[in-house]
Amino acid sequence: MVPETLFRLIVLVGLLLASPQLSAWGETSPPYPIVDSGVWATNSYPGDMYWLDNEKVLFLGSETSKPIGQEDQWLLIWDTKINSITKYKQHVMDFCYRDGIIQYRTGARQPDIGKRIWTFYRGKINEESIDTTPDRKEDKLNCRYISVWPRFTKGKTHAILREGDGYLVLDETADNVKFENYALLHYKGENQDPIRLPFRRYDADRVNYYPFKQAYFLYPSSYFKDGSHILSWPTNIPIFTWWIYPDGKFEQVEIPLGVWTRGGLRFYPMREGIFLVNRHSRSDRDPGNAGGYIVKGTNTRSVISGVLTDISTVSPDGCRVAFSHTPTQENDRFDAKNKRTLKMIDVCRKESGHDR
């Protein structure tokens, strides 16, 4: 007979080999503290949320654990330090926040005909006023409304960077481009020659700025092939994400492939690696490999299992990530089974609470 101790060791090794996402760093317990607000956060697209500072999160949801309809949702502030919720404004949709400026719209239905009337606001937080920008277009990266989306001789703008950092522009003058998957150019200024970037439009259709790095992070939201966006990433095609710095320099970051890259991917760079979200569940009751992972170099580790929404947000110092989470799709319905809440992980602290 196999001694009991040896038998247990064999079983443990087998489990680790069968679950690489759990064994990548040689541990199976969650490596970081997870804080649960206990408050429902929206699961509606896009489900925006932003950090006001390194402790407070601005998000859409309900002030309790019970879900509410999109038209009635609140703009709320979660203080993660004391785990408290403060109401900001109700009936808010499509909001953004950047460097002390908030922008959003509110909707109210006319009782006689049921038509919804939108009112747009922008300004310093707690001091915003009605916005009157004509032909309003949303520049979400800079959290502002503009009337004209910039266009250059080479093509239209892919993303407007922060003031002084220039623009990402589609090279529409290039020949033999299929399905409008144009190469990207970095225009620092109108009178400067553009810098050709080593990737194309659908290689980097998500763009955001991260203060802790003082750079822009870009990644693909799907695998693009022959005019189709494929959510399930191929097992033999590498995933590349990119940093672009204001001076035009860029840096490539490869994401290791595994069960965590099967579908519905989102990437959020942090001070301690990249927070990867896999949104593909096995079934309504079984999340399978869906959840949040931390990628460090060639290692990937599961930090939370379950269903996350399209948007997560990283604190300015790069240490914390906040996200709307529920254990399974079944727990995401508007009934007593709903368990979706806003949660937060601090990757700069060990589970014991001591700094790394």
Secondary structure, 3 states (H helix, E strand, C coil): CCCHHHHHHHHHHHHHHHCHHHHCCCCCCCCCCEEECCCCECCCCCCCEEECCCCEEEEEECCCCCCCCHHHCEEEEEECCCCEEEEEEECEEEEEEECCEEEEEEEEECCCCCCEEEEEEEEECCCCEECCCCCCEEECCCCEEECCCCECCCCEEEEECCCCCCEEEECCCCCCCCCCCCEEEEECCCCCCCEEEEEEHHHCCEEEEECCCCEEEEECCCEEECCEEECCCCCCCCEEEEEECCCCCEEEEEECCCHHHCCCEEEEEECCEEEEEECCCCCCCCCCCCEEEEEECCEEEEEEECEEEEEEEECCCCCEEEEEEECCCHHHCCCCCCCCEEEEEECCECCCCCEC
